[in-house]
Amino acid sequence: MRIEATHRVQLVFSLLDADGNGVLEARDFDLMAGRVVAAAPDSDEAAHGAMRNAFLRYWTTLAAELDADGDGRITFEEYTACVLSPERFDATVDAFARALAALGDPAGEGQVARPAFVALMTAIGFGRANIDALFDAFGPTPEDRIAVATWVEGIKDYYAPDKAGIPGDHLVDTAAV
């Protein structure tokens, strides 16, 4: 596994731990889903529901794969074992990526404008400078938009243990990891 992937996973674990208690629980995914959906007021209920379902699937995949003792808690070590194993987590990441990108494209035009991207990524907890660096790395159009497909692939790459030098690396401040 590449060190870049470890840094990306450390960051996303800390963000998903919405209540800050050091472990992931169902409540964290409910809190995160609420924040992300609230950041997309122009999206319809179907898109909001898809995002909530993607967060629920994220949690249920983790719980099914990792919560052997049934305590409803996932540690960082357990989380790393699952998300960096593509065969165990790819379908969940794909559903999450598609739901998140769809929230950024409420008109269904296949494009996400920077303000929507920033709002969603801020709701997740990423820093503004990192968000802008990521958006720029995706190669926005002159109208300051990125393709939905580009964002979906970028999210999927973020979880790939063998990837380095990807746009998603801009989200990680390695000095802070």
C-alpha positions as CSV (number, residue, x, y, z in Angstrom):
1,M,0.0,0.0,0.0
2,R,1.3,3.4,-0.9
3,I,1.9,6.0,1.9
4,E,-0.2,8.5,0.0
5,A,-3.2,6.1,0.3
6,T,-2.6,5.8,4.0
7,H,-2.6,9.6,4.4
8,R,-5.8,9.9,2.4
9,V,-7.5,7.2,4.5
10,Q,-6.3,8.8,7.8
11,L,-7.9,12.1,6.7
12,V,-11.2,10.6,5.6
13,F,-11.5,8.5,8.8
14,S,-11.0,11.7,10.9
15,L,-13.7,13.5,8.9
16,L,-16.1,10.6,9.0
17,D,-15.7,10.4,12.8
18,A,-18.3,13.2,12.9
19,D,-18.7,13.2,16.7
20,G,-14.9,13.0,17.3
21,N,-14.9,10.1,19.7
22,G,-12.1,8.2,17.8
23,V,-14.2,5.4,16.3
24,L,-16.8,5.2,13.5
25,E,-20.4,4.5,14.4
26,A,-23.7,4.6,12.6
27,R,-24.4,8.0,14.2
28,D,-21.3,9.4,12.5
29,F,-22.7,8.5,9.1
30,D,-26.1,10.0,9.9
31,L,-24.5,13.2,11.0
32,M,-22.3,13.4,7.9
33,A,-25.2,12.6,5.6
34,G,-27.3,15.4,7.2
35,R,-24.5,17.9,6.7
36,V,-23.8,16.9,3.1
37,V,-27.5,16.9,2.1
38,A,-27.9,20.3,3.8
39,A,-25.1,21.7,1.6
40,A,-27.1,20.8,-1.5
41,P,-30.3,22.7,-1.2
42,D,-30.8,22.9,-5.0
43,S,-30.8,19.1,-5.3
44,D,-34.1,17.2,-5.3
45,E,-35.3,14.7,-2.7
46,A,-34.2,11.7,-4.9
47,A,-30.6,13.0,-4.9
48,H,-30.8,13.7,-1.2
49,G,-32.1,10.2,-0.6
50,A,-29.4,8.7,-2.7
51,M,-26.8,10.5,-0.7
52,R,-28.3,9.3,2.6
53,N,-28.5,5.8,1.2
54,A,-24.9,6.0,0.1
55,F,-23.8,7.0,3.6
56,L,-25.9,4.2,5.1
57,R,-24.4,1.7,2.7
58,Y,-20.9,3.0,3.6
59,W,-21.7,2.3,7.3
60,T,-23.4,-1.1,6.7
61,T,-20.5,-2.3,4.5
62,L,-18.0,-1.4,7.2
63,A,-20.1,-2.9,10.0
64,A,-20.7,-6.1,8.0
65,E,-17.1,-6.5,7.0
66,L,-15.4,-5.4,10.2
67,D,-17.5,-5.4,13.3
68,A,-16.9,-9.0,14.3
69,D,-17.7,-8.3,18.0
70,G,-21.0,-6.6,17.1
71,D,-20.2,-3.5,19.2
72,G,-21.2,-1.1,16.5
73,R,-17.8,0.6,16.4
74,I,-15.1,0.6,13.8
75,T,-11.5,1.6,14.8
76,F,-9.0,3.2,12.4
77,E,-7.2,-0.1,12.0
78,E,-10.4,-1.9,11.1
79,Y,-11.4,0.9,8.7
80,T,-8.0,0.8,6.9
81,A,-8.3,-2.9,6.3
82,C,-11.6,-2.5,4.6
83,V,-11.4,0.7,2.5
84,L,-8.0,-0.1,1.1
85,S,-9.2,-3.5,0.0
86,P,-10.8,-2.8,-3.3
87,E,-12.6,-6.2,-3.6
88,R,-14.4,-5.4,-0.3
89,F,-15.3,-1.8,-0.8
90,D,-15.4,-0.8,-4.5
91,A,-19.1,-1.0,-5.0
92,T,-19.7,1.1,-1.8
93,V,-17.2,3.7,-3.0
94,D,-18.8,3.8,-6.4
95,A,-22.3,4.4,-5.0
96,F,-21.0,7.0,-2.7
97,A,-19.1,8.8,-5.4
98,R,-22.0,8.8,-7.8
99,A,-24.4,10.1,-5.1
100,L,-22.0,12.9,-4.0
101,A,-21.3,14.1,-7.5
102,A,-25.0,14.0,-8.4
103,L,-25.7,16.4,-5.5
104,G,-23.2,18.8,-7.1
105,D,-25.1,18.6,-10.4
106,P,-28.7,19.3,-9.5
107,A,-29.8,20.1,-13.1
108,G,-28.3,16.9,-14.4
109,E,-26.1,18.6,-16.9
110,G,-23.0,16.4,-16.2
111,Q,-21.1,19.4,-14.7
112,V,-20.4,20.6,-11.2
113,A,-19.7,24.3,-10.6
114,R,-17.1,25.3,-8.1
115,P,-19.5,26.7,-5.6
116,A,-21.5,23.5,-5.3
117,F,-18.2,21.5,-5.1
118,V,-16.9,23.7,-2.4
119,A,-20.1,23.5,-0.4
120,L,-20.2,19.7,-0.5
121,M,-16.6,19.2,0.3
122,T,-16.7,21.8,3.1
123,A,-19.7,19.9,4.5
124,I,-17.6,16.8,4.6
125,G,-14.9,18.7,6.4
126,F,-12.1,19.3,4.0
127,G,-10.2,22.6,4.1
128,R,-10.9,25.3,1.6
129,A,-7.4,25.6,0.2
130,N,-7.3,21.8,-0.3
131,I,-10.8,21.9,-1.9
132,D,-9.7,24.6,-4.4
133,A,-6.5,22.7,-5.2
134,L,-8.5,19.5,-5.9
135,F,-11.0,21.3,-8.1
136,D,-8.2,22.9,-10.1
137,A,-6.4,19.6,-10.5
138,F,-9.6,18.2,-12.1
139,G,-9.1,20.7,-14.9
140,P,-12.2,23.0,-14.8
141,T,-13.7,24.5,-17.9
142,P,-13.5,28.3,-18.5
143,E,-16.9,28.5,-16.8
144,D,-15.3,27.0,-13.7
145,R,-17.0,23.6,-13.9
146,I,-15.8,20.0,-13.8
147,A,-17.3,16.9,-15.3
148,V,-19.4,14.8,-12.9
149,A,-17.5,11.7,-14.3
150,T,-14.2,13.3,-13.5
151,W,-15.2,13.8,-9.9
152,V,-16.6,10.3,-9.6
153,E,-13.4,8.8,-10.9
154,G,-11.4,11.1,-8.5
155,I,-13.3,9.8,-5.5
156,K,-12.8,6.2,-6.5
157,D,-9.0,6.9,-7.1
158,Y,-8.9,8.5,-3.6
159,Y,-9.5,5.0,-2.0
160,A,-7.2,3.1,-4.3
161,P,-4.2,1.7,-2.3
162,D,-1.9,1.7,-5.3
163,K,-2.4,5.2,-6.5
164,A,-0.1,8.2,-6.0
165,G,0.1,11.6,-7.6
166,I,-3.7,11.7,-8.0
167,P,-5.8,14.9,-7.7
168,G,-7.2,13.6,-4.4
169,D,-3.7,13.9,-2.8
170,H,-4.4,17.7,-2.8
171,L,-6.9,17.1,0.0
172,V,-4.2,15.8,2.4
173,D,-1.9,18.2,4.2
174,T,0.9,15.6,4.8
175,A,2.5,17.9,7.3
176,A,-0.6,17.5,9.5
177,V,-0.8,13.7,9.0
